[in-house]
Each structure stands twice: as structure tokens, then as C-alpha cells.
């Protein structure tokens, strides 16, 4: 994976996925950890949950976050 190669070459100890495509990739987290790099961001499970509108809405509902009325599931 090119991100890990770049981190190794630069001597980085952590990877921050930034914003956009990489920040939404649950598959990036494990290879970073396997390579001994700190992944700065949410867990893979949280990334997957955030990728599901109904799943994230249910999670927010359970947490007591006020939600806009509309499609419930």
C-alpha cells in the first residue's frame, strides 16, 4: 500500500487519513497497525457504521442525540 510505503520512507510513526476517500476507508486502518504505525482516526467498525445512514442514525438515537424527523430506517 503506497501510504504505508510513504510513511516508512519518511520515518513517520503515524498515518492521518485526511479528509475524503482515505478517511472513509475501513480497510486502511488494519494495514497501518500491522505495519507498526499509529492510525489517527476512528476504528474500522466506526468507519463502517458512519458509512451506513440507517446504522449511524440508530447509533445517534441510542446516544440521545436530537435527530431531524424523517426516514427512520
C-alpha positions as CSV (number, residue, x, y, z in Angstrom):
1,X,0.0,0.0,0.0
2,X,1.5,3.3,-1.1
3,X,0.5,5.2,2.1
4,X,2.4,2.7,4.2
5,X,5.4,2.8,1.9
6,X,5.5,6.6,2.1
7,X,5.2,6.5,5.9
8,X,8.1,4.1,6.1
9,X,10.3,6.1,3.7
10,X,9.7,9.3,5.6
11,X,10.2,7.8,9.1
12,X,6.6,8.6,10.1
13,X,5.2,6.9,13.2
14,X,1.5,7.6,12.4
15,X,-0.9,8.0,9.5
16,X,-3.7,10.5,9.4
17,X,-6.1,9.7,6.5
18,X,-7.0,13.3,6.0
19,X,-10.4,14.1,4.5
20,X,-12.2,12.3,1.7
21,X,-11.6,8.9,0.2
22,X,-8.9,7.6,2.6
23,X,-10.7,8.9,5.7
24,X,-13.7,6.7,4.7
25,X,-11.6,3.5,4.2
26,X,-12.0,0.9,6.9
27,X,-9.5,-1.2,5.0
28,X,-6.7,1.3,5.6
29,X,-6.6,1.0,9.4
30,X,-5.5,-2.6,9.8
31,X,-2.5,-2.5,7.4
32,X,-1.3,0.6,9.2
33,X,-1.5,-1.1,12.5
34,X,0.1,-4.2,11.1
35,X,3.0,-2.0,9.8
36,X,3.5,-0.6,13.4
37,X,2.0,2.7,12.5
38,X,-0.5,4.6,14.6
39,X,-3.7,5.2,12.7
40,X,-5.1,8.7,13.7
41,X,-8.8,8.3,13.3
42,X,-11.8,6.2,14.1
43,X,-11.8,2.5,14.4
44,X,-12.7,0.4,11.3
45,X,-16.1,-0.5,13.0
46,X,-16.9,3.2,13.4
47,X,-16.0,4.0,9.8
48,X,-18.3,1.2,8.7
49,X,-21.1,2.5,10.9
50,X,-20.7,6.0,9.7
51,X,-20.9,4.7,6.1
52,X,-24.4,3.4,6.8
53,X,-27.0,6.2,7.1
54,X,-29.5,4.0,8.9
55,X,-26.8,2.5,11.2
56,X,-25.4,5.9,12.2
57,X,-28.9,7.3,12.8
58,X,-29.7,4.4,15.1
59,X,-26.4,4.9,16.9
60,X,-27.1,8.6,17.4
61,X,-30.7,7.8,18.5
62,X,-29.3,5.4,21.2
63,X,-26.9,8.1,22.3
64,X,-29.7,10.6,22.8
65,X,-28.7,13.0,20.0
66,X,-31.6,15.1,18.7
67,X,-32.5,14.0,15.2
68,X,-34.3,15.6,12.3
69,X,-37.7,14.0,11.7
70,X,-37.8,11.8,8.6
71,X,-36.9,8.4,7.4
72,X,-36.3,6.3,10.4
73,X,-34.7,3.2,8.8
